[in-house]
Amino acid sequence: MAVRIRLKRVGRRHRPFYRVAAVDGRRSRDSKVIEELGFYDPCNKDPVQQVSLKRDRIDYWLSVGAQATDTVRSLLKRQEVGSPSDS
């Protein structure tokens, strides 16, 4: 099973809100997840409250071979989490 760390959209129309989740790579964007790893709120103006991540769990998933999507990789780089460049 190829695990991907990706965003899952849960916000309403015109008000996006995303959960960062570990998901089977063959599933669709908003399908069942293996584990929730945090959230991303692009509409929040405060950069501290915009992203919240479970750093230890993200490091674990990256260490066992999970691949982060491009968007999640940029979030991880901005938050200085794990080693997202190890693809």
Secondary structure, DSSP 4 states (H G I P E B T S, - for coil): --EEEEEEE-SBTTB--EEEEEEETTS-TTS--SEEEEEE-TT-S-HHHHEEE-HHHHHHHHHTT-EE-HHHHHHHHHHT-S-TT--
